[in-house]
Amino acid sequence: MALRQFQCCEPNGPEWTMDAQRYIGDINVCKTFDGVERTLLVVAGIAPSRDDVVGFCEYGVAVETTPETEGVYQISYISS
């Protein structure tokens, strides 16, 4: 899937709004870090090269739960 073509920000918007889009566009969905999950919402086209990514979420466990402390689960990126 071509995450590079995924648009989640207004063209020519403020520079800070492009951070998520740049991050998502550079992702290789075949490689991920331990403890990180990614979900893509895709509208299937006629061929895989024509699929449209319409949503993205990256989330995971930031701190494991132990008997002494509750863990931390966080969403790092979410966009549509």
Gaussian input, Z-matrix of N, CA and C with variables (Angstrom, degrees):
# hf/3-21g

backbone

0 1
 N
 C     1     B1
 C     2     B2     1     A1
 N     3     B3     2     A2     1     D1
 C     4     B4     3     A3     2     D2
 C     5     B5     4     A4     3     D3
 N     6     B6     5     A5     4     D4
 C     7     B7     6     A6     5     D5
 C     8     B8     7     A7     6     D6
 N     9     B9     8     A8     7     D7
 C    10    B10     9     A9     8     D8
 C    11    B11    10    A10     9     D9
 N    12    B12    11    A11    10    D10
 C    13    B13    12    A12    11    D11
 C    14    B14    13    A13    12    D12
 N    15    B15    14    A14    13    D13
 C    16    B16    15    A15    14    D14
 C    17    B17    16    A16    15    D15
 N    18    B18    17    A17    16    D16
 C    19    B19    18    A18    17    D17
 C    20    B20    19    A19    18    D18
 N    21    B21    20    A20    19    D19
 C    22    B22    21    A21    20    D20
 C    23    B23    22    A22    21    D21
 N    24    B24    23    A23    22    D22
 C    25    B25    24    A24    23    D23
 C    26    B26    25    A25    24    D24
 N    27    B27    26    A26    25    D25
 C    28    B28    27    A27    26    D26
 C    29    B29    28    A28    27    D27
 N    30    B30    29    A29    28    D28
 C    31    B31    30    A30    29    D29
 C    32    B32    31    A31    30    D30
 N    33    B33    32    A32    31    D31
 C    34    B34    33    A33    32    D32
 C    35    B35    34    A34    33    D33
 N    36    B36    35    A35    34    D34
 C    37    B37    36    A36    35    D35
 C    38    B38    37    A37    36    D36
 N    39    B39    38    A38    37    D37
 C    40    B40    39    A39    38    D38
 C    41    B41    40    A40    39    D39
 N    42    B42    41    A41    40    D40
 C    43    B43    42    A42    41    D41
 C    44    B44    43    A43    42    D42
 N    45    B45    44    A44    43    D43
 C    46    B46    45    A45    44    D44
 C    47    B47    46    A46    45    D45
 N    48    B48    47    A47    46    D46
 C    49    B49    48    A48    47    D47
 C    50    B50    49    A49    48    D48
 N    51    B51    50    A50    49    D49
 C    52    B52    51    A51    50    D50
 C    53    B53    52    A52    51    D51
 N    54    B54    53    A53    52    D52
 C    55    B55    54    A54    53    D53
 C    56    B56    55    A55    54    D54
 N    57    B57    56    A56    55    D55
 C    58    B58    57    A57    56    D56
 C    59    B59    58    A58    57    D57
 N    60    B60    59    A59    58    D58
 C    61    B61    60    A60    59    D59
 C    62    B62    61    A61    60    D60
 N    63    B63    62    A62    61    D61
 C    64    B64    63    A63    62    D62
 C    65    B65    64    A64    63    D63
 N    66    B66    65    A65    64    D64
 C    67    B67    66    A66    65    D65
 C    68    B68    67    A67    66    D66
 N    69    B69    68    A68    67    D67
 C    70    B70    69    A69    68    D68
 C    71    B71    70    A70    69    D69
 N    72    B72    71    A71    70    D70
 C    73    B73    72    A72    71    D71
 C    74    B74    73    A73    72    D72
 N    75    B75    74    A74    73    D73
 C    76    B76    75    A75    74    D74
 C    77    B77    76    A76    75    D75
 N    78    B78    77    A77    76    D76
 C    79    B79    78    A78    77    D77
 C    80    B80    79    A79    78    D78
 N    81    B81    80    A80    79    D79
 C    82    B82    81    A81    80    D80
 C    83    B83    82    A82    81    D81
 N    84    B84    83    A83    82    D82
 C    85    B85    84    A84    83    D83
 C    86    B86    85    A85    84    D84
 N    87    B87    86    A86    85    D85
 C    88    B88    87    A87    86    D86
 C    89    B89    88    A88    87    D87
 N    90    B90    89    A89    88    D88
 C    91    B91    90    A90    89    D89
 C    92    B92    91    A91    90    D90
 N    93    B93    92    A92    91    D91
 C    94    B94    93    A93    92    D92
 C    95    B95    94    A94    93    D93
 N    96    B96    95    A95    94    D94
 C    97    B97    96    A96    95    D95
 C    98    B98    97    A97    96    D96
 N    99    B99    98    A98    97    D97
 C   100   B100    99    A99    98    D98
 C   101   B101   100   A100    99    D99
 N   102   B102   101   A101   100   D100
 C   103   B103   102   A102   101   D101
 C   104   B104   103   A103   102   D102
 N   105   B105   104   A104   103   D103
 C   106   B106   105   A105   104   D104
 C   107   B107   106   A106   105   D105
 N   108   B108   107   A107   106   D106
 C   109   B109   108   A108   107   D107
 C   110   B110   109   A109   108   D108
 N   111   B111   110   A110   109   D109
 C   112   B112   111   A111   110   D110
 C   113   B113   112   A112   111   D111
 N   114   B114   113   A113   112   D112
 C   115   B115   114   A114   113   D113
 C   116   B116   115   A115   114   D114
 N   117   B117   116   A116   115   D115
 C   118   B118   117   A117   116   D116
 C   119   B119   118   A118   117   D117
 N   120   B120   119   A119   118   D118
 C   121   B121   120   A120   119   D119
 C   122   B122   121   A121   120   D120
 N   123   B123   122   A122   121   D121
 C   124   B124   123   A123   122   D122
 C   125   B125   124   A124   123   D123
 N   126   B126   125   A125   124   D124
 C   127   B127   126   A126   125   D125
 C   128   B128   127   A127   126   D126
 N   129   B129   128   A128   127   D127
 C   130   B130   129   A129   128   D128
 C   131   B131   130   A130   129   D129
 N   132   B132   131   A131   130   D130
 C   133   B133   132   A132   131   D131
 C   134   B134   133   A133   132   D132
 N   135   B135   134   A134   133   D133
 C   136   B136   135   A135   134   D134
 C   137   B137   136   A136   135   D135
 N   138   B138   137   A137   136   D136
 C   139   B139   138   A138   137   D137
 C   140   B140   139   A139   138   D138
 N   141   B141   140   A140   139   D139
 C   142   B142   141   A141   140   D140
 C   143   B143   142   A142   141   D141
 N   144   B144   143   A143   142   D142
 C   145   B145   144   A144   143   D143
 C   146   B146   145   A145   144   D144
 N   147   B147   146   A146   145   D145
 C   148   B148   147   A147   146   D146
 C   149   B149   148   A148   147   D147
 N   150   B150   149   A149   148   D148
 C   151   B151   150   A150   149   D149
 C   152   B152   151   A151   150   D150
 N   153   B153   152   A152   151   D151
 C   154   B154   153   A153   152   D152
 C   155   B155   154   A154   153   D153
 N   156   B156   155   A155   154   D154
 C   157   B157   156   A156   155   D155
 C   158   B158   157   A157   156   D156
 N   159   B159   158   A158   157   D157
 C   160   B160   159   A159   158   D158
 C   161   B161   160   A160   159   D159
 N   162   B162   161   A161   160   D160
 C   163   B163   162   A162   161   D161
 C   164   B164   163   A163   162   D162
 N   165   B165   164   A164   163   D163
 C   166   B166   165   A165   164   D164
 C   167   B167   166   A166   165   D165
 N   168   B168   167   A167   166   D166
 C   169   B169   168   A168   167   D167
 C   170   B170   169   A169   168   D168
 N   171   B171   170   A170   169   D169
 C   172   B172   171   A171   170   D170
 C   173   B173   172   A172   171   D171
 N   174   B174   173   A173   172   D172
 C   175   B175   174   A174   173   D173
 C   176   B176   175   A175   174   D174
 N   177   B177   176   A176   175   D175
 C   178   B178   177   A177   176   D176
 C   179   B179   178   A178   177   D177
 N   180   B180   179   A179   178   D178
 C   181   B181   180   A180   179   D179
 C   182   B182   181   A181   180   D180
 N   183   B183   182   A182   181   D181
 C   184   B184   183   A183   182   D182
 C   185   B185   184   A184   183   D183
 N   186   B186   185   A185   184   D184
 C   187   B187   186   A186   185   D185
 C   188   B188   187   A187   186   D186
 N   189   B189   188   A188   187   D187
 C   190   B190   189   A189   188   D188
 C   191   B191   190   A190   189   D189
 N   192   B192   191   A191   190   D190
 C   193   B193   192   A192   191   D191
 C   194   B194   193   A193   192   D192
 N   195   B195   194   A194   193   D193
 C   196   B196   195   A195   194   D194
 C   197   B197   196   A196   195   D195
 N   198   B198   197   A197   196   D196
 C   199   B199   198   A198   197   D197
 C   200   B200   199   A199   198   D198
 N   201   B201   200   A200   199   D199
 C   202   B202   201   A201   200   D200
 C   203   B203   202   A202   201   D201
 N   204   B204   203   A203   202   D202
 C   205   B205   204   A204   203   D203
 C   206   B206   205   A205   204   D204
 N   207   B207   206   A206   205   D205
 C   208   B208   207   A207   206   D206
 C   209   B209   208   A208   207   D207
 N   210   B210   209   A209   208   D208
 C   211   B211   210   A210   209   D209
 C   212   B212   211   A211   210   D210
 N   213   B213   212   A212   211   D211
 C   214   B214   213   A213   212   D212
 C   215   B215   214   A214   213   D213
 N   216   B216   215   A215   214   D214
 C   217   B217   216   A216   215   D215
 C   218   B218   217   A217   216   D216
 N   219   B219   218   A218   217   D217
 C   220   B220   219   A219   218   D218
 C   221   B221   220   A220   219   D219
 N   222   B222   221   A221   220   D220
 C   223   B223   222   A222   221   D221
 C   224   B224   223   A223   222   D222
 N   225   B225   224   A224   223   D223
 C   226   B226   225   A225   224   D224
 C   227   B227   226   A226   225   D225
 N   228   B228   227   A227   226   D226
 C   229   B229   228   A228   227   D227
 C   230   B230   229   A229   228   D228
 N   231   B231   230   A230   229   D229
 C   232   B232   231   A231   230   D230
 C   233   B233   232   A232   231   D231
 N   234   B234   233   A233   232   D232
 C   235   B235   234   A234   233   D233
 C   236   B236   235   A235   234   D234
 N   237   B237   236   A236   235   D235
 C   238   B238   237   A237   236   D236
 C   239   B239   238   A238   237   D237

   B1=1.4330
   B2=1.5161
   B3=1.2842
   B4=1.4566
   B5=1.5195
   B6=1.3178
   B7=1.4582
   B8=1.5204
   B9=1.3236
   B10=1.4551
   B11=1.5336
   B12=1.3233
   B13=1.4609
   B14=1.5281
   B15=1.3183
   B16=1.4591
   B17=1.5233
   B18=1.3168
   B19=1.4584
   B20=1.5252
   B21=1.3205
   B22=1.4541
   B23=1.5231
   B24=1.3248
   B25=1.4563
   B26=1.5260
   B27=1.3041
   B28=1.4602
   B29=1.5281
   B30=1.3321
   B31=1.4679
   B32=1.5305
   B33=1.3123
   B34=1.4668
   B35=1.5293
   B36=1.3267
   B37=1.4620
   B38=1.5163
   B39=1.3364
   B40=1.4652
   B41=1.5329
   B42=1.3057
   B43=1.4661
   B44=1.5259
   B45=1.3277
   B46=1.4683
   B47=1.5227
   B48=1.3195
   B49=1.4669
   B50=1.5222
   B51=1.3193
   B52=1.4621
   B53=1.5240
   B54=1.3350
   B55=1.4672
   B56=1.5195
   B57=1.3216
   B58=1.4687
   B59=1.5122
   B60=1.3088
   B61=1.4644
   B62=1.5229
   B63=1.3300
   B64=1.4738
   B65=1.5202
   B66=1.3237
   B67=1.4630
   B68=1.5268
   B69=1.3158
   B70=1.4627
   B71=1.5243
   B72=1.3239
   B73=1.4567
   B74=1.5130
   B75=1.3224
   B76=1.4694
   B77=1.5300
   B78=1.3304
   B79=1.4625
   B80=1.5243
   B81=1.3115
   B82=1.4606
   B83=1.5274
   B84=1.3383
   B85=1.4624
   B86=1.5223
   B87=1.3228
   B88=1.4635
   B89=1.5336
   B90=1.3246
   B91=1.4625
   B92=1.5163
   B93=1.3010
   B94=1.4612
   B95=1.5212
   B96=1.3198
   B97=1.4559
   B98=1.5198
   B99=1.3397
   B100=1.4592
   B101=1.5241
   B102=1.3155
   B103=1.4516
   B104=1.5183
   B105=1.3446
   B106=1.4621
   B107=1.5190
   B108=1.3091
   B109=1.4617
   B110=1.5153
   B111=1.3176
   B112=1.4606
   B113=1.5115
   B114=1.3103
   B115=1.4545
   B116=1.5222
   B117=1.3133
   B118=1.4540
   B119=1.5162
   B120=1.3185
   B121=1.4525
   B122=1.5249
   B123=1.3267
   B124=1.4605
   B125=1.5166
   B126=1.3245
   B127=1.4627
   B128=1.5170
   B129=1.3218
   B130=1.4587
   B131=1.5238
   B132=1.3161
   B133=1.4605
   B134=1.5163
   B135=1.2953
   B136=1.4693
   B137=1.5273
   B138=1.3240
   B139=1.4610
   B140=1.5265
   B141=1.3519
   B142=1.4674
   B143=1.5263
   B144=1.3290
   B145=1.4659
   B146=1.5229
   B147=1.3344
   B148=1.4701
   B149=1.5216
   B150=1.3270
   B151=1.4601
   B152=1.5295
   B153=1.3118
   B154=1.4610
   B155=1.5203
   B156=1.3166
   B157=1.4557
   B158=1.5214
   B159=1.3295
   B160=1.4644
   B161=1.5310
   B162=1.3135
   B163=1.4543
   B164=1.5116
   B165=1.3218
   B166=1.4573
   B167=1.5216
   B168=1.3237
   B169=1.4584
   B170=1.5215
   B171=1.3211
   B172=1.4624
   B173=1.5194
   B174=1.3158
   B175=1.4576
   B176=1.5197
   B177=1.3019
   B178=1.4528
   B179=1.5080
   B180=1.3024
   B181=1.4626
   B182=1.5248
   B183=1.3258
   B184=1.4597
   B185=1.5280
   B186=1.3456
   B187=1.4664
   B188=1.5249
   B189=1.3128
   B190=1.4622
   B191=1.5219
   B192=1.3173
   B193=1.4570
   B194=1.5245
   B195=1.3286
   B196=1.4623
   B197=1.5222
   B198=1.3199
   B199=1.4677
   B200=1.5378
   B201=1.3289
   B202=1.4659
   B203=1.5292
   B204=1.3105
   B205=1.4633
   B206=1.5311
   B207=1.3243
   B208=1.4573
   B209=1.5245
   B210=1.3141
   B211=1.4533
   B212=1.5193
   B213=1.3179
   B214=1.4610
   B215=1.5215
   B216=1.3109
   B217=1.4604
   B218=1.5198
   B219=1.3329
   B220=1.4518
   B221=1.5198
   B222=1.3247
   B223=1.4721
   B224=1.5202
   B225=1.3297
   B226=1.4510
   B227=1.5235
   B228=1.3245
   B229=1.4680
   B230=1.5138
   B231=1.3190
   B232=1.4571
   B233=1.5241
   B234=1.3097
   B235=1.4570
   B236=1.5176
   B237=1.3058
   B238=1.4670
   B239=1.5118
   A1=109.99
   A2=115.86
   A3=120.57
   A4=110.98
   A5=116.46
   A6=119.86
   A7=110.90
   A8=116.87
   A9=120.35
   A10=111.25
   A11=117.31
   A12=121.53
   A13=112.17
   A14=117.39
   A15=121.57
   A16=109.88
   A17=117.70
   A18=123.18
   A19=109.38
   A20=117.18
   A21=120.24
   A22=111.97
   A23=116.88
   A24=121.81
   A25=109.38
   A26=115.31
   A27=120.54
   A28=109.54
   A29=117.76
   A30=119.11
   A31=110.47
   A32=116.22
   A33=123.65
   A34=113.09
   A35=116.35
   A36=120.16
   A37=110.81
   A38=117.50
   A39=120.31
   A40=110.95
   A41=115.54
   A42=120.95
   A43=112.39
   A44=118.56
   A45=121.27
   A46=112.07
   A47=118.80
   A48=120.43
   A49=111.90
   A50=116.95
   A51=120.93
   A52=113.07
   A53=119.04
   A54=121.41
   A55=112.44
   A56=117.46
   A57=120.50
   A58=111.06
   A59=117.33
   A60=120.02
   A61=111.76
   A62=117.48
   A63=120.01
   A64=110.58
   A65=116.45
   A66=120.64
   A67=110.39
   A68=116.72
   A69=121.43
   A70=110.73
   A71=117.69
   A72=121.06
   A73=113.97
   A74=117.23
   A75=121.12
   A76=113.53
   A77=117.39
   A78=120.20
   A79=111.52
   A80=114.60
   A81=122.01
   A82=105.40
   A83=117.95
   A84=120.64
   A85=112.70
   A86=117.68
   A87=120.60
   A88=111.44
   A89=117.50
   A90=121.85
   A91=108.26
   A92=116.77
   A93=120.83
   A94=109.61
   A95=116.23
   A96=122.04
   A97=109.69
   A98=116.53
   A99=120.63
   A100=109.34
   A101=116.61
   A102=121.15
   A103=114.65
   A104=117.86
   A105=121.82
   A106=108.77
   A107=116.36
   A108=122.12
   A109=108.55
   A110=116.26
   A111=121.31
   A112=108.85
   A113=115.80
   A114=121.61
   A115=108.25
   A116=115.50
   A117=120.74
   A118=108.13
   A119=117.09
   A120=122.25
   A121=105.57
   A122=115.96
   A123=121.10
   A124=110.21
   A125=115.39
   A126=121.32
   A127=105.69
   A128=116.69
   A129=121.33
   A130=111.07
   A131=115.54
   A132=122.16
   A133=110.33
   A134=115.93
   A135=121.53
   A136=110.69
   A137=116.40
   A138=122.83
   A139=107.75
   A140=118.86
   A141=120.54
   A142=113.42
   A143=117.54
   A144=119.63
   A145=112.15
   A146=116.98
   A147=120.79
   A148=112.50
   A149=117.00
   A150=120.54
   A151=109.25
   A152=116.52
   A153=121.62
   A154=109.56
   A155=117.20
   A156=122.00
   A157=106.51
   A158=117.11
   A159=120.32
   A160=112.35
   A161=117.47
   A162=120.18
   A163=110.97
   A164=116.59
   A165=122.45
   A166=108.84
   A167=115.81
   A168=120.77
   A169=108.28
   A170=116.44
   A171=122.36
   A172=106.50
   A173=116.43
   A174=120.81
   A175=109.42
   A176=116.19
   A177=119.21
   A178=112.96
   A179=114.28
   A180=122.28
   A181=107.71
   A182=115.90
   A183=120.51
   A184=110.76
   A185=116.58
   A186=121.94
   A187=107.15
   A188=116.59
   A189=121.43
   A190=111.27
   A191=116.25
   A192=121.55
   A193=109.38
   A194=115.67
   A195=121.62
   A196=107.79
   A197=117.91
   A198=119.04
   A199=112.42
   A200=116.89
   A201=120.48
   A202=113.34
   A203=118.02
   A204=120.29
   A205=111.24
   A206=113.88
   A207=120.34
   A208=108.25
   A209=117.07
   A210=121.79
   A211=112.43
   A212=114.70
   A213=121.96
   A214=108.46
   A215=115.41
   A216=123.62
   A217=106.05
   A218=118.07
   A219=118.18
   A220=111.95
   A221=114.82
   A222=122.45
   A223=105.88
   A224=116.32
   A225=119.11
   A226=112.05
   A227=117.78
   A228=121.89
   A229=108.95
   A230=115.59
   A231=121.17
   A232=107.28
   A233=116.83
   A234=119.79
   A235=110.17
   A236=114.44
   A237=120.45
   A238=109.20
   D1=143.28
   D2=-175.93
   D3=-92.13
   D4=85.86
   D5=177.49
   D6=-67.84
   D7=-21.52
   D8=178.82
   D9=-62.37
   D10=-26.35
   D11=-179.07
   D12=-88.68
   D13=-6.44
   D14=-178.04
   D15=-68.40
   D16=125.22
   D17=-179.85
   D18=-113.27
   D19=116.10
   D20=177.93
   D21=-122.13
   D22=4.78
   D23=-179.02
   D24=-130.47
   D25=154.75
   D26=175.60
   D27=-66.58
   D28=135.72
   D29=175.54
   D30=-58.65
   D31=140.17
   D32=178.32
   D33=61.69
   D34=25.77
   D35=176.53
   D36=-76.74
   D37=-178.95
   D38=178.23
   D39=-57.66
   D40=146.12
   D41=-175.72
   D42=-55.51
   D43=-41.67
   D44=-177.12
   D45=-63.27
   D46=-25.68
   D47=-179.79
   D48=-72.59
   D49=-16.67
   D50=-177.34
   D51=-85.51
   D52=-8.30
   D53=-177.32
   D54=-55.58
   D55=-50.14
   D56=-179.53
   D57=-63.29
   D58=-43.15
   D59=-179.11
   D60=-63.43
   D61=-41.73
   D62=177.44
   D63=-63.25
   D64=-44.66
   D65=-179.69
   D66=-59.94
   D67=-50.21
   D68=-177.90
   D69=-63.46
   D70=-41.25
   D71=-179.12
   D72=-64.26
   D73=-24.72
   D74=-178.25
   D75=-94.15
   D76=-0.88
   D77=-175.75
   D78=-74.25
   D79=139.53
   D80=167.62
   D81=-101.18
   D82=106.19
   D83=-174.37
   D84=-67.81
   D85=-11.28
   D86=178.26
   D87=-82.67
   D88=-16.28
   D89=179.91
   D90=-119.19
   D91=132.01
   D92=178.69
   D93=-146.27
   D94=161.76
   D95=178.44
   D96=-84.19
   D97=153.63
   D98=174.59
   D99=-58.99
   D100=137.01
   D101=177.26
   D102=82.60
   D103=-0.17
   D104=-179.42
   D105=-108.87
   D106=132.60
   D107=176.58
   D108=-118.03
   D109=147.33
   D110=177.00
   D111=-130.41
   D112=138.36
   D113=177.40
   D114=-123.99
   D115=130.81
   D116=175.67
   D117=-114.39
   D118=136.69
   D119=171.83
   D120=-101.87
   D121=115.91
   D122=-171.70
   D123=-122.70
   D124=137.30
   D125=169.45
   D126=-100.23
   D127=117.13
   D128=-174.74
   D129=-73.43
   D130=135.14
   D131=175.44
   D132=-97.26
   D133=-169.52
   D134=179.68
   D135=-64.01
   D136=-37.46
   D137=179.37
   D138=-131.62
   D139=154.32
   D140=-179.82
   D141=-52.47
   D142=-32.41
   D143=-179.95
   D144=-70.37
   D145=-9.75
   D146=179.98
   D147=-110.11
   D148=10.40
   D149=175.74
   D150=-65.77
   D151=144.62
   D152=176.57
   D153=-111.46
   D154=123.50
   D155=173.78
   D156=-82.95
   D157=120.82
   D158=-177.92
   D159=-113.53
   D160=-4.47
   D161=177.22
   D162=-161.33
   D163=152.08
   D164=-178.01
   D165=-146.45
   D166=140.01
   D167=173.83
   D168=-144.69
   D169=134.02
   D170=174.51
   D171=-121.49
   D172=130.87
   D173=-175.35
   D174=-152.38
   D175=165.02
   D176=178.98
   D177=176.37
   D178=-177.68
   D179=179.97
   D180=-89.19
   D181=120.17
   D182=178.79
   D183=-88.51
   D184=-36.34
   D185=179.27
   D186=-138.39
   D187=125.03
   D188=179.66
   D189=-66.52
   D190=146.46
   D191=174.09
   D192=-74.49
   D193=135.63
   D194=176.22
   D195=-124.99
   D196=170.51
   D197=177.07
   D198=-60.04
   D199=-26.20
   D200=-177.90
   D201=-88.88
   D202=-32.19
   D203=-174.13
   D204=-137.21
   D205=149.81
   D206=174.74
   D207=-79.97
   D208=140.57
   D209=-179.08
   D210=-73.62
   D211=177.47
   D212=179.73
   D213=-124.31
   D214=127.15
   D215=178.08
   D216=-114.93
   D217=132.59
   D218=-175.51
   D219=-139.28
   D220=151.58
   D221=171.12
   D222=-98.44
   D223=122.21
   D224=-179.28
   D225=-91.21
   D226=-36.83
   D227=178.34
   D228=-144.43
   D229=138.13
   D230=172.79
   D231=-147.96
   D232=132.24
   D233=179.90
   D234=-159.83
   D235=160.87
   D236=177.44
   D237=-149.58

